[in-house]
């Protein structure tokens, strides 16, 4: 097989491109990437307003903007700040986390298969969370307490444990992306089997709740559940963007990267730690929202014609995707559909279409 | 991968490989014996043999009920499922030259799952052999979709797009399944029991109804073995050796679809057997598919039955489903293989 293990298409990058420099880190901006990023920001702002406006008590976009600026009526204030905004913002942050995490893992493994879903992070988080749901099952009071604090903690522990396991077992004189994927598949399958075991043993009410959570849902979010997610995003997302330049160097291959002075293995550990943190936070807040980490970096890659998924744009597009999907999930169906279902229904066909198109390009 | 002791094509059977296959046969027979003996009531080998030799002896009516009513249907199903999954995994890995290839990764299980849920939700079909027809239709549709996606554009199949296509189709079908399941509790209840993968509670009629598909797949797989060896030298070399590459691919894909559809329809999606068994087979008999495929059938049977027996023994009152046991013992093994070997494409 002559095709390299990536769908990234190397493109010529002029050396005199415009860019911004933050300390030692230079982020090159090509006009197309900049344009797409600006469009993504505008779309995201529109989606936030539209998402806040839509619902059983619908507001006009103007009402929403007025309320956000502090000039709304009391009921409007209540609806916007207590009911809608936590959910919208959770969606935005979940999207940023998943998109960024996916861009990180896909780039540093140089392999579009290596998303947090494949390398065990999501499976670990899911097993932890389902265990928490089922342990707390039965009485409502216990379940609510567990839903409040147990799930985020259990999901994060699960994500950390699984990724530490994958990284530790995948280590052999360094990390190889195919070995990482293989080990990730092994660990994920064991964890998925454990999750199924828990679901089969559970009472049907708890199983229903766990199954809904396993698809990824933004219902039941609050300012309380938003806070840890916001903190993680605020810390990890900028760090991830700062990783952009070393990631580009690392992509040239271990020998070259070591040659220009990058501590390759330590850098990879940092990147995977960031990816785990971002994924864990997202899964803890909303469940494993499917396909965002997988498909968003690929969209970012193709819309910018870059050589690797742009990290900042991946985060923004992730936020757009999750927010738009949640808006549709709340309004377009007779019952509230979990958001993860829609991201997958959008993401999977898009990936299939990309694959068909990509292969036609190869054949030409 | 141990180096092939001889060029992979047109050579006589290697005596060492034949010896190994004989040993694997004994192993499979031992697993079959264990499957007949162990369970909630443990039978001695003598009791099993007596019951088998004297099916109408009135003094063994209770034994008769256990052996003929429970153990034999379950064991036969295990043999069919193990053989199918082992062969399907070998064909997938051989044709794609991708060590990640697996029935699950190609979305076949997901397609079967969706079809079963549609049957339960829309048509109220439960616990009958109609389930099997639904699962077969779903599996066939899903595998056709994946192969269509990967075949669109060009004939060269590189491992990553192939795996991505499988993942994408899988995720899409799982999402559609969730869409139905989450709105209907009965469907969820049926699905969560089916999706784990189990050999228990399946009547012999289900096995009989998938058997024609399994046998057709088996036949196509064996017909495909020499072509696979030629293809492993590269498409150009295979063509140079006079291989009709397109025909070989179509035969392979048909076999894979039939085998995985039969196994999934009969026992639910059982992961890991199709992934692990070919690795084990190549480690024991070398890389020639004339030896790998029989070894996969034997090792698949051994692995699935052994996992099932373990699930019966350690589960206590409620036994543990074979799909879960396979994942738990297959996972660490698979990780060990992944760590030991060079991970280049096959």
Interface residues (C-beta under 8 A of the other chain):
Chain A: X1 X2 X3 X5 X6 X7 X111 X112 X113 X169 X170 X172 X176 X178 X179 X181 X182 X183 X185 X186 X187 X189 X190 X192 X193 X194 X196 X197 X199 X200 X201 X204 X207 X208 X211 X212 X215 X290 X291 X294 X335 X337 X338 X340 X341 X344 X345 X347 X348 X349 X351 X352 X355 X356 X357 X358 X359 X360 X361 X362 X363
Chain B: X97 X99 X100 X149 X150 X152 X153 X154 X156 X157 X158 X159 X160 X161 X163 X164 X165 X167 X168 X169 X171 X172 X174 X175 X176 X178 X179 X181 X182 X183 X185 X188 X189 X192 X193 X195 X196 X271 X272 X318 X320 X321 X323 X324 X326 X327 X328 X330 X331 X332 X334 X335 X338 X339 X343 X345
